[in-house]
Amino acid sequence: QITITAENGRLSTEDIERMKMEAERYAKEDQEARERIDALNSLESYLYNLRNTLEGDSDTGASSLSVQDKEDLEDMISEAFDWMQENEDASKDDLAEKQKEIEQVANPIMRRMYVGQA
């Protein structure tokens, strides 16, 4: 809840009401922007974690991946970063869908990597 008060008579009652109405009107837009940024950060973080895992030392298990799996992941990561640059105004849903697409390819490969580590 947003509280706006008139101190020392600087704001009229009309000004306060107008400001409250504007705040309520923009609250939805602010929430949508926040959700979009969260989706963007989630996708970006996922991609960087994948890249760091692939580039990591032998402790990450990346050495147990086949050359083809590693190349597939590296290409997919590069393509995803390119997509993000080309679609800077992508919606929250578009970003979430892109992350799901990447996870569908990456998760089976990562599972094989961790099984190969054991």
N, C-alpha and C positions, 0 to 999 in steps of 0.2 A: 504494500500500500504506500502511496506517495502522499506525503503531508507537506503542504505549503501554507505558511502562516504569514500574516502581515505584522511586521515588527516596526514600531515607531511610525505607523501610518504611511509607510512607503508604498504599499500596494493596496489598490482598492479591492473591494469584494469582487468586482467584475474581473479584475486582472487575475485574482487568485482562481476564480472559477474557470477562466479561459486557460490558464496554465495547467490546471488539473485535467481539463478535457483534452488538451494537447498531449499531456503525458500518458493518458489512458489510450489515446488514439495511436501513439507511437509505440506503446508497450508491445503490441503484437508484432510489429515490424522488428523491434529490437530482439524479441524472442526468436523470430525466424532467422535473423542474421546470426544470432548466437548459435543456433542449431546448425546452420550451414558451416560456420567456422569450426564447430566441434567435429563435423563430418570431414571437413578438409584436413583438420589436424589428425584425425584418426587414420585417414588414408595415407597421409604423408608419413606419419609415424610408423605405420605398418610397412611401407615401402623401405624406409630407412632401416628398420629392424631386419627385414629380409636381406637388404644389401650388406649390412654389417655381419650378418650370419654367414653369408657367402664369402665375404672377404676376411672373415675371422681366421684365427689360427686353428690348429688341429683340435682344440678343445670344443669348438663349435660343431664339429662333425661334418663340416663342409667337404672335407677331403674324402668322405665316404660317398659323396654324390658322383654319379656318372658325369662325364664331360657334357653329354647332351642335356641332362637335367640342369646342370649349372648354367649352360648357355641359354636354355629356355627361360630360366628364372631371370638371368641378367637382361635378356632381351625384353621380357615382360616388364621388368622394373623400369627400364629406360623408356619403353613405350608409354607406361603409365605416367611417368614424370612429364613426357612430352604432351600427353593428353591433358594433364593438369594445366600446363602452360597455355595450351590452345583453348582450354575451356575454363578460363579464370572465373567466369561468372556462373559456373555449373551450380545447379541447385543441390540442396541437401540430399534429395533422392537420387540424383545423378551420381553424386560422390559415393553414396552408400552402395549403389548398384555397381559402380566401378570396383569398389573394394571387394564386393562379393565375387565378381568375376575373377579378380586376382586370387582371392582365397581358394576358389574352386580349382585353380591350377596349382597354386603353391602348396596348399595343405597336403595333398598326396605325396608330393616330392619331399616336403619336410618330414612327413611321417617315415618315408623310406630312409631319409638321412638319419633320423633318431633310432630306427630299428637297426640300421647298419652300424651305429655306434655301440650298441649293446653287445 
